[in-house]
Amino acid sequence: MEVATRNGATTYYLDRHQNPIGPEFSLVSRFAESKGWTINWTMHESTAEVLQALEAGNTHLAAAGLTHLPSRTERFTRGPAHTEITEQLVCHRDMRPMPRKPESMPEVGITVTADSSYVETLSKLASEHEGITFTEDDSRTTEILLSEVAEQDIDCTVADSNIVQVMRRHFPHLEVAMNLTQGNNLGWYLPAGSDDLAGTTREWMNSTDGDEAIGYVESRYYAYIGEFDFVDLRALNRRIDDRLPDFIDRFAEAETTTGMPADLLAALSYQESHWDPAAVSPTGVRGIMMLTRNTAESLGVMDRLDPAAAIDGGARYLADRHRRLPETIPEPDRTFLALASYNIGRGHLLDARQLARELGKNPDSWDDMKEVLPLKADKRYYPSTRYGYARGYEPVHYVQRIRNYRDVISSAFD
């Protein structure tokens, strides 16, 4: 099956090991797997090029974060929808005055990707509010335009809310000025006349397998992204430049010796100490990996304030948490559970896994475990567990923050 897409955090991209990932990649891969089909992916530079491939009949399916629009449905065969988004006007947070309503939009410059759904949205607004103008760019993607807003090279752009959600972690100065639409659907398109294949895709997307695939995408790519914290992420981006270079080789060495990914170790370390090798907590944990005295001694780390020794020890400790979990647990769930064990302790994690079984939950699923772990602080449940009370909500937030940090940090390890 020929599939047209474009590179982007919400579509298709290569991770640091050059493996393809992304929401559209995951959905299409699961669909094709269910049919026993192989996929030939074709990368395009822009939405306009994806639509041209559809027009020319050069692809069986376009999966590129395309908004379902009446104008597109007239030209192509509409496939199933998979994500609901809002189109948002995004500007630099220091812009004054910030355009908070359409009447203010004529005062700012707006640049959007050519042939995108945003062109239709802005054209409609321009017909309703005098003075609104915008520029169509046929060479830059929405992600690039957002980065240029962050650098104050352009005033504002329009983007889907899921793209904004991901990009704001990398560019903390982006601010949503206003929502321009409500409840648009993203989904697949096929060349005109592809009614049979379109019906097959819709049938799959509406099946149990399709529901599970959409749930996986939400969990894997979006659900962990918490409420935006400008101060925290601005500090993280500053420390990637100021502090990470001093330790990046140590994290890479630790990956070589333990198999734990370097960017994951760096994110864990940032969560623990903000890459401060002299960090000390009120409870006595210390160093860049914030090891307890007992843990450090068990790992042979003589000086917790020695960053090389601490990073190596912390990596070996996380690898041990990971190794002690059943190999049958799929990734990334096994890694998330290992991180939770690093934070709360293996005994409390085992308690929570047993509690999950008793409650009819899946102890191998992070989505289920992040609901069960907080029950370790609930007096209705923890008295019956072997290790008793624990602040079980902490590892849930701990894993969420590390996932966020890792997404931002990972580019430094490319």
Buried (B, 14 or more C-beta within 10 A) or exposed (E): BBBBBBBBBBBBBEEEEEEBBBBBBBBBBBBBEBEEEEBEBBBBEBBBBBBBBBEEEEBBBBBBBBBBBEEBEEEBBBBBBBBEBBBBBBBBBEBEEBBEEBEBBBEBEBBBBBBBBBBBBBEEBBEEBEEBEBEBBEEBBBBBBBBBBBEEEBBBBBBBBBBBBBBBBBBBBBBBBBEBBEEBBBBBBBBEEBEEBBEBBBEBBEEEBBEEBBEBBBBBBBBBBEEBBEEBBEBBBEBBEEBBEEBBEBBBBBBEEBEBBBBBBBBBBBBBBBBBBEBBEEEEBBBBBBBBEEBBEBBEBEEBEBBBBBBBBBBBBBBBBBEEBEEEBEEBBBBBBBBBBBBBBBBBBBBBBBBBEEEEBBBBBBBBBBBBBBBBBEEEBBEEBEBEBBEBBBBBBBBBBBBBBBBBBBEBBE
